[in-house]
Amino acid sequence: MKKEGFFETVYTQVYGYVTDADMWVNIGMVLLKIAAIILISRIVLSVVQAAVNRIFQHRKGSKIQMDQRRVDTMRVLVNNIVRYTLYFLAILMILQLLGIDLKPVLVSAGVLGLAVGFGAQSLVRDIITGFFIIFEDQFAVGDVVTINNMTGTVQEIGLRITRVRSWTGEVHIFPNGMITQVTNFSLQNTLSVVDVSVAYEENLNQVEQVLKEVLQLAQTELTDIVGEPQILGVQSLGPSEVVLRVTAECKPNTHHGVNRNLRAMIRTEFTKRGIQIPYPKIVAMPGKGQA
């Protein structure tokens, strides 16, 4: 009898709890408000990010001109800050709707943040280093850099990490505090250096004249060349070839493509003019019993 009375009591309480219309209305209102907060946060985030992208849009002819590299970096950084701020405010509003008192939470977060601050020295170092990377314009989004012996294109610079994508597709993530050495290939013009090998039998004056014509044509056709190409002369003497060196000043980080185009143009012109590219030769000497 006692068990039956106990189950009846539990059933009555559960039934009354489940059939409480006011409770379900309150739950529905809370869920509706949470959904509204999430939706409004996404809309506000989209609008603000669109405004930020428009503000940092490159405008030709504007009186205030900034380096496009730095503009892209600041645009990504501001978008990240806006996104994190809106997400944080949305979480606080949702917690308040769930009936959680935010004052103890904020106080606890402050104490926890102080404790974490002492222990997370690497995180603080990452943030400080990231700030100086952006402030000093050491490199920017779109730059080709070598960071800690890894070469690639900068995809994102944050206050904590930097993302670099290599030319084969891998994405390398570097904590800013661990970046100890950076080589930036996108700041200044680069130099295309091409070594041209010809056979010893060729007339060097004729070869240099052909090279001069090829370089004049390259300066006209290759838009990445910004200076007059130069023939430096004989670079070295090999076992079967004479090596001549030519150079051309190029736009930042375009020297690899210019090198390939110059080699192709020189090879094509040498073939037309009958100038031989050296190759290994075997000379058979007659033996003692041969005439």
Salt bridges, closest charged atoms under 4 A:
ASP67 OD2 - ARG69 NH1 2.28
ASP72 OD1 - ARG75 NH2 3.88
ASP137 OD1 - ARG69 NH2 3.70
ASP143 OD1 - ARG69 NE 2.68
GLU156 OE1 - ARG163 NE 3.33
ASP195 OD1 - ARG245 NE 2.67
GLU213 OE1 - ARG273 NH2 2.48
GLU269 OE2 - ARG273 NE 3.04
